[in-house]
Amino acid sequence: MTFKSGFVSIIGAPNVGKSTFLNALLQQKIAITSSKPQTTRYKIKGVLHLPEAQIIFVDTPGIHEASIPYNKYMVQLAVEALQEVDLILLMIEPFPKGLEDGRHIIYTYLKEVPEKPSILLINKIDKIAKPQLLPIIDEFRKLHPFKALIPISALKQAGLGDTLKEILQYLPEGPKYYPEDIITDQTERQIVAEIIREKIINTTRDEIPYSVAVTVEEFKEIPEKDMLYISAIIHVERDSQKGIIIGKKGQKLKSIGQAAREELEVIFGKKLFLDLFVRVQPYWRRDPKTWGKLGLRFS
């Protein structure tokens, strides 16, 4: 039997459900999710191992109109992914703003790579009536020569099988790029930093989620106790944000740490001691020189 393999980019506007979709396909959480846009900050690879194929999905930051330098860089990462893959999945929402975002991405970015096969995924169909889908499918079929247009619900895991069938149809023949025990390109430190950031995003509001970066300073095993010791720094842009994350008598930081620790213990399969500190790094999103120092992927 012919073996297929290749890279598949998942693109779309912020908060459209790309990371939820990837986690559902892999049946394992490798990308953090939240109800807030711009949760994904860099390209994350997730590897799906099948008997007949190996699919390397590339989850990307949401494409949006960006003004802050780091946000512009996030969009650049998503656009670059279009050139690097064998197949493109464009995900949209079946609501007015979602359709507008989809049209913008098609005309601005997909039209620039006409040689790349692409599939349209209409996500969150559990939130609309079936008759509303037909005019959307008709419109987008005329906008771009998609190989397939598939209604899905990443949250309800509906339409995933149909999506895989279409991906396999257009995936090229190729080797196994990754061993079967590898499902993501993220390091342990990156996974820890992202899980901590997810808990911050989900327990704070306003500007806090977008002003936060997390770096892991220490990651070591304690064999005699069969546990991990992890020390991490939460970077914010202003003193007021530091106060919000720490909370009254340190309660907010404590709840963030507890939620992160519980999930990380499941991921690593052992007890874990997590030390969290908060540090002010003024306006780091506007200064590219600081991105590498904060452990953020950049080029």
C-alpha positions in Angstrom: 0.0 0.0 0.0 1.3 3.5 -0.9 2.2 5.6 2.1 1.4 9.2 2.2 2.8 12.1 4.3 2.9 15.8 4.2 2.3 19.1 6.0 -1.2 20.6 6.3 -1.6 24.2 7.5 -4.7 25.3 9.5 -5.4 29.0 8.9 -8.3 31.3 9.8 -9.3 34.3 11.9 -8.6 34.4 15.6 -10.8 32.2 17.8 -12.3 30.3 14.9 -11.5 27.0 16.5 -8.2 25.9 14.9 -6.6 24.6 18.1 -9.8 22.9 19.2 -9.9 21.2 15.8 -6.3 20.0 16.0 -6.7 18.7 19.6 -9.8 16.8 18.5 -8.1 15.2 15.5 -5.1 14.1 17.6 -7.3 13.0 20.5 -4.8 14.7 22.8 -4.3 18.3 23.8 -1.2 19.9 22.3 -2.5 23.4 21.7 -4.0 25.6 24.4 -7.5 26.9 23.8 -9.7 29.7 25.2 -12.8 31.8 24.3 -10.5 34.8 23.8 -8.9 35.6 20.4 -5.2 35.4 19.6 -4.6 32.6 22.0 -2.2 30.8 19.6 1.0 32.8 19.2 3.2 30.7 17.0 3.1 27.7 14.7 2.6 24.5 16.5 3.0 21.1 14.7 0.8 18.2 15.6 1.5 14.8 14.1 -1.3 12.4 13.3 -0.1 8.8 12.8 -2.3 6.6 10.6 -1.5 3.1 9.1 -1.5 4.6 5.6 -0.2 8.1 6.3 1.5 10.6 8.5 -0.2 14.0 8.6 1.8 16.9 10.1 -0.7 19.7 11.0 0.6 23.2 11.4 -1.7 25.2 13.8 -1.1 28.9 13.2 -2.0 32.2 14.9 -5.2 33.8 13.8 -5.0 36.2 10.8 -6.2 39.6 11.8 -5.6 43.3 11.3 -2.6 43.9 13.6 -1.0 47.1 14.8 1.3 46.0 17.6 4.6 44.6 16.4 4.3 41.2 18.0 0.8 40.7 16.6 2.1 41.6 13.2 4.7 39.0 13.6 2.0 36.4 14.6 0.1 37.1 11.3 3.4 36.8 9.4 3.9 33.3 10.8 0.4 32.3 9.6 1.0 33.7 6.1 4.5 32.0 5.9 2.9 28.7 6.6 1.0 28.9 3.3 4.3 28.6 1.4 5.7 25.7 3.5 2.9 23.1 3.4 1.4 20.6 0.9 -2.3 21.4 1.7 -4.2 24.3 3.3 -7.2 24.1 5.5 -9.1 27.4 5.8 -11.4 27.5 8.7 -14.3 30.0 8.9 -17.3 30.6 11.1 -20.8 30.6 9.5 -21.7 34.0 11.0 -21.5 37.5 9.3 -18.1 38.5 10.9 -16.7 35.0 10.2 -17.8 35.1 6.6 -16.2 38.5 6.2 -13.0 37.2 7.7 -13.0 34.3 5.3 -13.5 36.4 2.2 -10.6 38.7 3.3 -8.2 35.7 3.8 -9.2 34.2 0.5 -8.7 37.4 -1.5 -5.6 38.6 0.4 -3.7 35.4 1.0 -5.1 32.2 -0.7 -5.1 33.9 -4.1 -1.4 34.4 -3.7 -0.8 30.6 -3.6 -3.0 29.3 -6.4 -0.8 26.2 -6.8 -1.6 25.0 -3.2 -4.7 22.7 -2.9 -7.0 24.0 -0.2 -10.1 22.8 1.7 -12.7 25.0 3.4 -13.9 24.0 6.8 -17.0 25.7 8.0 -16.8 25.3 11.8 -19.3 25.7 14.6 -22.2 24.2 12.6 -23.8 23.1 15.9 -24.7 26.8 16.4 -26.7 27.3 13.2 -29.6 25.7 11.4 -28.8 23.4 8.5 -30.6 25.4 5.8 -28.3 28.4 6.6 -25.3 26.4 5.4 -26.4 26.0 1.8 -25.9 29.7 0.7 -22.6 29.8 2.5 -21.3 26.7 0.6 -22.6 28.1 -2.7 -20.9 31.5 -2.1 -17.5 30.1 -1.1 -17.5 27.5 -3.8 -17.5 30.5 -6.3 -14.9 32.5 -4.4 -12.1 30.0 -4.6 -11.4 26.6 -6.2 -11.5 24.6 -3.0 -11.0 20.8 -3.3 -13.8 20.3 -0.8 -16.1 22.4 1.5 -16.8 20.6 4.7 -19.2 21.6 7.5 -17.7 20.6 10.9 -18.0 21.1 14.6 -14.5 20.9 16.2 -16.1 21.1 19.7 -18.6 18.3 19.0 -16.0 16.4 16.9 -18.4 16.3 13.9 -17.1 16.1 10.4 -13.6 15.1 11.4 -13.7 11.8 9.5 -14.9 13.5 6.3 -12.0 16.0 6.7 -9.4 13.3 7.1 -10.7 11.5 4.0 -10.3 14.6 1.9 -6.9 15.4 3.3 -5.6 11.9 2.5 -6.9 12.3 -1.1 -4.7 15.3 -1.7 -1.7 14.4 0.5 1.4 13.4 -1.6 3.3 10.2 -1.2 6.2 10.5 1.2 8.1 9.0 4.1 7.5 9.1 7.9 8.9 12.4 9.0 8.5 11.7 12.7 8.7 8.6 14.9 5.4 7.2 16.0 5.8 8.4 19.6 6.1 12.0 18.6 2.9 14.0 18.3 4.2 17.6 18.6 7.3 19.6 18.0 7.0 21.5 21.3 9.6 21.0 24.0 8.6 20.2 27.6 9.4 23.8 28.6 7.2 25.2 25.8 4.3 22.9 26.9 4.6 24.1 30.5 4.8 27.8 29.5 1.7 27.4 27.3 -0.4 25.6 29.9 0.4 28.3 32.4 -0.5 31.0 29.9 -3.8 29.2 29.2 -4.7 29.3 32.8 -3.9 33.0 33.0 -6.0 33.7 29.9 -9.0 31.8 31.3 -8.9 33.4 34.7 -8.3 37.1 33.8 -9.9 39.5 31.4 -9.5 42.8 29.5 -5.9 43.4 28.4 -4.2 40.9 30.7 -4.3 37.8 28.4 -2.7 39.7 25.5 0.0 41.3 27.6 1.3 38.1 29.2 4.3 35.9 28.3 5.6 33.0 30.3 9.2 31.7 30.5 10.3 28.5 32.3 13.4 29.2 34.2 14.0 25.8 35.8 12.8 22.3 34.9 14.3 19.5 36.8 13.5 16.0 38.1 13.8 15.1 41.8 14.3 11.3 41.5 14.2 10.6 45.2 10.7 12.1 45.4 9.6 11.0 41.9 8.5 14.5 41.1 9.3 17.5 38.9 10.3 20.9 40.1 9.4 23.8 37.7 10.0 27.5 38.2 8.4 29.9 35.7 8.1 33.7 35.3 5.0 35.4 34.2 5.9 38.6 32.3 3.5 41.5 32.1 3.8 45.0 30.7 2.6 47.1 33.6 2.6 47.2 37.4 -1.2 47.2 37.4 -1.2 44.0 35.5 1.2 42.4 37.9 -1.2 43.3 40.8 -4.2 41.8 38.9 -2.4 38.5 38.3 -1.1 38.2 41.9 -4.5 39.1 43.3 -5.5 39.9 46.8 -3.1 38.2 49.2 -1.8 36.2 46.3 -5.0 34.3 45.7 -5.2 34.8 41.9 -1.6 33.6 41.4 -2.3 30.6 43.6 -5.4 29.6 41.7 -3.5 29.9 38.4 -0.6 27.8 39.7 -3.0 25.1 41.1 -4.9 24.8 37.8 -1.6 24.6 35.8 -0.1 22.1 38.2 -3.0 19.8 38.1 -3.0 19.6 34.3 0.8 19.3 34.0 0.7 16.4 36.4 -1.6 14.6 34.1 0.6 15.4 31.1 3.9 14.3 32.7 2.4 11.5 34.8 4.0 12.5 38.1 3.8 14.9 41.0 4.9 18.4 40.3 6.0 21.4 42.4 5.3 24.7 40.5 6.9 28.0 41.5 5.4 31.0 39.8 6.8 34.6 39.8 5.5 37.8 38.2 7.8 40.3 36.5 7.1 43.5 34.7 8.7 43.7 31.2 7.5 47.1 29.9 5.7 47.0 26.6 7.4 43.8 25.5 5.0 43.3 22.6 6.3 46.5 20.9 10.0 45.6 21.2 11.3 42.8 19.0 14.6 42.7 20.9 12.9 41.3 24.0 11.0 38.5 22.2 14.0 36.1 22.2 14.7 36.9 25.8 11.2 35.9 26.8 11.5 32.6 25.0 9.1 33.5 22.3 9.7 31.9 18.9 10.8 34.5 16.3 13.0 34.9 13.3 
